[in-house]
Amino acid sequence: MKGVRVRSKIWLEVDGKPLLGSGRERLLRAIDTEGSLNAAAAELGISYRKAWAQLQHMEKHAPFPLVERSKGGKGGGSTHLTRETRELLARYARLKTGLNELIDEKFAQEDES
């Protein structure tokens, strides 16, 4: 079927609790880019409260620290991803890409039959 693509959603869980999906991935990447949770929330067009709640939920279930925070001062505070979080995001991105490629290939095979 020309032009038809299959998409799927994938997320990571810890002890049956959701840890990371596409929305939380966007939040973590925005924190990494913007350097603060407040700026990340603004960039994503969500409230600070929603961003804070998502980050708290992830931190509660993550098996390692997700962010490093420094308190404000003259220039304000900052939030940065830990090395483990960057590695997790890279692995998650590879997983999503690989899964979509496999799904597309499988779907194309059905078209060839």
C-alpha positions as CSV (number, residue, x, y, z in Angstrom):
1,M,0.0,0.0,0.0
2,K,1.9,3.0,-1.3
3,G,2.1,5.9,1.1
4,V,0.7,3.9,4.1
5,R,3.1,3.6,7.1
6,V,2.6,1.7,10.3
7,R,3.6,3.5,13.5
8,S,3.7,2.2,17.0
9,K,4.3,3.6,20.5
10,I,6.9,2.2,22.7
11,W,7.8,3.1,26.3
12,L,10.1,1.9,29.0
13,E,8.8,0.7,32.4
14,V,10.5,0.1,35.8
15,D,8.6,-2.4,38.0
16,G,5.5,-2.0,35.8
17,K,5.5,1.8,36.1
18,P,6.1,3.9,33.0
19,L,9.4,5.6,33.0
20,L,10.0,6.9,29.5
21,G,7.8,7.5,26.5
22,S,7.8,10.0,23.7
23,G,6.4,12.9,25.8
24,R,8.9,12.4,28.6
25,E,11.7,11.9,26.0
26,R,10.8,15.3,24.6
27,L,10.9,16.8,28.1
28,L,14.4,15.4,28.9
29,R,15.8,16.5,25.5
30,A,14.4,20.0,26.1
31,I,16.0,20.1,29.6
32,D,19.3,19.1,27.9
33,T,19.0,21.7,25.3
34,E,17.6,24.6,27.4
35,G,19.5,23.9,30.6
36,S,16.6,24.3,32.9
37,L,13.2,22.7,33.6
38,N,11.4,26.1,33.4
39,A,12.9,26.9,30.0
40,A,12.2,23.3,28.8
41,A,8.6,23.6,29.8
42,A,8.3,27.0,28.0
43,E,10.0,25.5,24.9
44,L,7.5,22.6,24.8
45,G,4.5,24.8,25.5
46,I,3.5,23.0,28.8
47,S,3.2,24.4,32.2
48,Y,6.1,24.3,34.6
49,R,3.9,22.3,37.0
50,K,3.2,19.6,34.4
51,A,6.9,19.4,33.5
52,W,7.9,19.2,37.2
53,A,5.3,16.4,37.8
54,Q,6.6,14.4,34.9
55,L,10.2,14.8,36.0
56,Q,9.3,13.8,39.6
57,H,7.4,10.7,38.4
58,M,10.4,9.7,36.3
59,E,12.9,10.3,39.1
60,K,10.8,8.3,41.5
61,H,11.0,5.2,39.3
62,A,14.3,5.6,37.6
63,P,17.1,3.3,38.8
64,F,19.6,6.2,38.6
65,P,19.5,10.0,39.0
66,L,18.1,11.6,35.8
67,V,19.2,15.2,36.3
68,E,21.8,17.3,38.2
69,R,20.5,20.6,39.6
70,S,22.4,23.7,40.6
71,K,20.6,26.3,42.7
72,G,20.0,29.8,41.4
73,G,22.0,32.8,42.0
74,K,22.5,35.9,39.9
75,G,22.0,34.0,36.6
76,G,19.5,31.6,38.0
77,G,19.8,27.8,38.5
78,S,20.3,25.1,36.0
79,T,19.3,21.5,35.4
80,H,21.4,19.1,33.3
81,L,20.9,15.5,32.3
82,T,23.2,12.9,33.9
83,R,25.4,10.7,31.8
84,E,23.1,7.7,32.5
85,T,20.1,9.7,31.2
86,R,21.9,10.7,28.0
87,E,22.8,7.0,27.5
88,L,19.2,6.0,28.2
89,L,17.9,8.5,25.6
90,A,20.4,7.3,23.0
91,R,19.3,3.7,23.6
92,Y,15.6,4.6,23.5
93,A,16.1,6.5,20.2
94,R,17.9,3.5,18.7
95,L,15.1,1.2,19.9
96,K,12.4,3.4,18.3
97,T,14.3,3.7,15.0
98,G,15.0,-0.1,14.9
99,L,11.4,-1.0,15.7
100,N,10.0,1.4,13.1
101,E,12.4,0.0,10.5
102,L,11.4,-3.5,11.3
103,I,7.7,-2.7,11.2
104,D,8.1,-0.9,7.9
105,E,10.0,-3.8,6.4
106,K,7.3,-6.3,7.7
107,F,4.5,-4.2,6.3
108,A,6.3,-3.8,2.9
109,Q,6.7,-7.6,2.7
110,E,3.0,-8.0,3.0
111,D,2.6,-5.6,0.1
112,E,4.9,-7.7,-2.0
113,S,2.9,-10.9,-1.5
